[in-house]
Amino acid sequence: MKISNIMVSVDLGAAAADRVQLAASLAGRFEATLTGVAARPVLAPMPVGDMLEVERVWAIEERLADEQLAAAKALFQREAGAAHGTGWRSAPTAPLIYLASAARAADLVVVGRNGPADGDPGPMGVPAGALLMEVGRPVLIAPPGVESLAARRVVVAWKDTREARRAVHDALPFLTRADEVHVAVVGPGADQEGGEDVAAYLSGHCVAVTTHLLHRPEIGAADEILRFAHREEADLIVMGAYGHSRLREWVFGGATREVLTTTPICCLMSH
């Protein structure tokens, strides 16, 4: 397994610089190309009334989009530093659609956490949950303030779903370099989820792994995983995303939603 191209979502929010630095540090470790990706939609005025005024407002919006994309590129170039190799992609269009499309050339996509207290990234921000449903690539969720990722101690939040199997496979470049990997299974039926099989699979890839069955969590599954990761001093969680339908997750709550908005450490997710 090799990571050769990392893409990072770039906006003008407060956490963007940290996110680019994090992605650059990973690109250096994996000797991968780092590509910054930004998009900003041109907000078209309603075509009613004075058409000269409509054209004037349109021209202002186009100029603003160009200026913000140029500012995002400057931020990326400044914070990427001496990455192994860098590239840049941008367009005046919807950021979610543009990043999901560009990611066909990526092995890993880095985006920001979407917590309620994380601040507004503006019109160039990409919602991590929506991206997971569209991108078809592993997504690394980066909380604000995290500028690097050692990934020496990793927690795999295991549930026997297609998404979790995909996530474990996608995370192998990290897991094979880790000092310790903990496969954590939460819930009354934890011993029926095949955690030992996952540990055996990872051992076959020379991963130092242990299995933990958390049969009686005192709190919700997501909080239990985050608390376990804190106890083990982990800096990376690996998990599948949206094992239930995304609509059900957002209406009734679920592990993916909770981790996307509250994780204090990086989380690698696959759907």
Buried (B, 14 or more C-beta within 10 A) or exposed (E): EEBBBBBBBBBBBBBBBBBBBBBBBBBBBBEBBBBBBBBBBBEEBEEEEEEEEBEEBBEEBBEBBBEBBEBBBEBBEEBBBEBBEBBBBBBBBBBBBBBBBBBEBBBBBBBBBBBEEBEEBBBBBBBBBBBBBBBEBBBBBBBBEBBBBEBBBBBBBBBBBEBBBBBBBBBBBBBBBBEBBBBBBBBEEBEEBBBEEBBEBBEEEEBEBEBBBBEEBEEBBBBBBBBBBEEBEBBBBBBBBBBEEBEEBEEEEBBBBBBBBBBBBBBBBBB
